[in-house]
Amino acid sequence: MNFAGRMKTIVVATSLDGQSEAALEYARKLASGYGARIILAHGVDPVDFAAVDSLPGRVMRGLSEDARTALDQMVADLIRDGIHSHTDVRQGAVVQMLLDVARHYDAGLIVVGTRGRQGAGPLAVGAIAEQLVRHSVCPVLAVAADWNAGEYRPTPGGSILLAMERNDATAAAVDAASSLAATFDRTLIAVHARTAAEASAFLNPCATTMEQFGLKSNGAFPVRCIVKDGHPADAISRAIAQFNPSILVAGVKRKSDSAGPHGTVFELLASSRVPVLCVPASAEALEAANEVSVPAEVG
């Protein structure tokens, strides 16, 4: 199913410290555009109380009740805006809780807030966002707390920026970016990071790359392709500074021969204040990539 077809339910990771406010604000915009419902998910992690020999049940129940009270107020605000919403409060580690909630509701998107100031930051990426991106079967949107403030504020009606990389998730990322551009009537700007070989040959790869990636200006929304030289993450960061887009869309490279974070999307998560939509490959694409030809039996 394509991005628009799955955008019926959005799960928002909700904290009570204000860090998730920007994430909820962005999720509200997406829900209004796609007619989606919002599930406000909140996790109570018993590991936070590891120093306590025995945690009374009433303390854990009290934390959950406090969370429910705050979340119910958020739900009331969403309902007043015409967005169907309800809460889901669970005990357990935050990442697994979000994955379970998304799976339970067959969500098309998980939205998580990050600290801002310096993007998600290595700690936040390692603890929450990176793990979600690595394991979620649906797209994950990371929204920095200050995404809509100061010099990083998007241009009104800001563009959809697409990181053009070739991996298993390319088609899914193009589909998501195209859907967002069509739904919100925005310009789609595809950023191609030109290699040193292409630059030395004075090649402009936009025309052939756009066609190979399935991007066509069909009138549904404006499409542009720009070329930036250098390392992909650096090139895309320069494009962000130039265009102040409303969102960055990037396909998730799940496979790597190296340990630790890999792929442009993880570098951007740790540095970008622009909301980053991390799109995994479709189930069909993963199956095709994992297919192994079996030789015919010799009679």
N, C-alpha and C positions, 0 to 999 in steps of 0.2 A: 504494500500500500504506500502511496506517495505521502509527502510531508503534510499537505493540506488535508488529506483523508484521515490522517492519524491525529490531527490537532483538535480533538474533541475533549480531551482532558489534559490539564496542565497541573503537575505537582510542584508546589513551591515549598522549598526547605525553609521553615519558619523558626527563627530564634526569638527570644524575648529581650535581647539586648540592643535592638535597633539595627543590627547589621543586615537584617533581611528586608528592611523597608524598601530599598532600591529595587531588590529582586521582585518584591510584590508589586511595586509600581509598574515595572516593565511587564510582568506577567499579566497585569490588568489590561495593559494596552493590547497584548497579543490575544487575550481571551475575548476582548471586544471585537477585534478584527476577524477572528475565526469563529465566533460564537461558541467558544469553549467554556467548560466549567473549570473551576479551580479547586484543587484539593490542598488545603493548608496542612502540611505534614510537620509534626514536631516530635523529636525523639528525646527521651530521658535515658541517659546512659549510666547504668549502675557502676561502670568503671570509674566515673568521676568521684565516687565515694569509696575508692579502694582502701583509703587509709583508715576507714571506720571498720572496726571489727565486725559489728553486726548492724545493718541498716534497718531500723524499724520500718515495718510495712506502712505505718501511717505517714512516715516522712515521704516515702516514694509516692504514696497515693496523693499526698498533699501537693507534691510537685506537679503531678499530672493534672490535678484539679486547677492549680494556678495557671498552668499552660492552657487548659481548656477555656478558662474565663477570658484570658487575653485573646485567644484564637477566635472565640465566639464573637467578640467585638469586631474583629477583622472581617469575619463572615458577614456580619450585619452590614458593614460598610460596603462590601462587595455586592450584596443583594440589593442595596439601595441603588447601586449603579447598574442593576439589571444583569449581574453576573451570577449564575448559579454556583454555589460554593458550599463546602462543608469541611470539617476538620477530621484529622486522623492522628491521634496521639498514641505513640507506642513506646515501649521500653526497648532499649537496645542501642548498639552502636549506630551513629548517625548515618553513615554511608549505607550499611546494610538495610537500615530502616527505610531509607529513601528508595533503594532498589526494590524492596519488598512492596512498598506502597505503590510505586509506579507499575510494578507487575500486576498487583491486585486490581488496579483500576484500568489496566491496559492504556497507560498514559502515552501521549505522543511527545511529551517534553517534560524534563525536570529543570526547574530554575533554582539556582543557588546563589546566595549573596557572598561577596568577598569583601575584604577589609577596605579596599581602595587605597588611595594615596600613592601606592607603588604597585598598582595592579593587584592581582591575587596574592603575589608573594610566594616564595618557595615553600614556606611552612604551610600556608593555606592550600596550595596546590597538592603538596604531598599528603596532607591530612584528609582533605575532603574532595575538592574539585577534580584532582588527578584521578583518584580512585573511582569516582563516579564516571568520569569520561572513559576510563579503561574498561569498566564493566557494564555500563548501561547499554541496553539494547535500543534505547530511544535517544534522541539528541539531548544534550545537556547545555543549558545556557548559564554562563557565569557572569554575574552583574556586579561590578565594583560599587561600593557604597557611595562613591562620589562621581559616578559615571555622568551625571547630569549637572556638574558644577564647574565653575571656573573655566580655564582655558580648554578643558576637555569636553565641555558641553557640546553636544552634537549640533550641527547646522540645522535650523528648522526645516523639517521635511527631509532630514538627512538621508543620504544614500545607503544602499545595502552593499557592503564591501565583501567580495568573494575572493578568498585566497585560492588561486588556481594551482593546485598540486595534483600530480597523478598518483593515485593510490586506490585501494579497494573502495574508498568512500567518495570518490570523485563524483560519480553520477548522483549519489544521494545529496551531496553538498550543493551541487548545481540545482537540483530540484528544490531544495529548501530555500536557497537564495532567490530563485525565480518566483517561488510561491510568495515569499515575503514582499518582493518588489511589486508583484501583481496585486496582492491584497491591500497594501498600503500606498499604492501608486507612487513608488519611489524609483529612482534610477539605480540600476544594478551596475556596479563598477567592478570588473574583474581585474585583479592584479596579478600580473605575470612577473615572477622574479627571473630576470634574464641571466643566464650563465655567462661565465667569462668567455667561453667559446662563441656564444651567440653575439656578445658585445663586440668582440674583436672582428667578427665577420660583418658587423653593422646590420645584423638581422633584426627585424621587427616581427616577433613570432605571433602577434595578436591574431592576424587573420586565420592562420592555420590552427592555432591553439583554440580559438573560439569555436571553430567548426568541429574540431576533435572533441571538445568538451560538451558539445550539444547546445551551445549558447547561440541563439539567433535573435535578431531584432525583429520580432514578429508584430510589433505594434502594441502588444499588451503592456509593455513598460519599456522605457529607454534603456539601452545597453551600451556600456562603454568598456573598452579594454585599455589598460595603461601598462606600461613596462617600467619596472624599476630594477636597476642593476644591484647585484650583491646577494648576500645570504638571504634566503626567503624571509625569515623572521624580521631582519633589519629592513628589507625592502617593504614589507607590509606595514611595519611601524611607521616608515616614512610616508606611506600612502595614507595611513590613519591621520597623521599630523597635517597632511595636505588637505584632506577632504572632510575631516570630522564627521565620519559616518554615524548612523544610528545604531549599527550592529556590524560585526564582522562574522562571516560564515566560513568555517574551515572543516574539511574532512579529517576524520581521525585515522591516523596510521597506527593500527594496533600491533603490527608485526615489526620486530626489529631484532637485529643480531646483537645489539648492545643492551646492557642493563640500564635501568633507570628510565626517566622520562625520555621520550623520543618523538620526533616529528615536530613540525612547525607549530602545531596547535598548542603543545605543552609549553613551548618557549613564550608564546603570546599570552597564555594564561597567567604566566608569572610576571608579566610586565605591562600588559595593556589595561587601560581603564575603560576602553570601549567594551560594551557587552560582547562576549565571544560565544557564538553558537557552535558547539562541537558536534559534528554530525557523523555518526558511525555508518559503516557500510550496511546496505540492506542485507537481509538474510540470503537473498538470491545471489548477490555479489560475493558474499563470503563463501557460499557453497561452490560457486564457479571457481573461485580462487583456490579452494581446497581440493578440487577434483584431481584425482590421480588416475591417469590412464592405466588400465590393467591389460596386459598382453593376452591375446587369445590363447587358449589352451592348445597345446600341440597334440594332435591325435596320434 
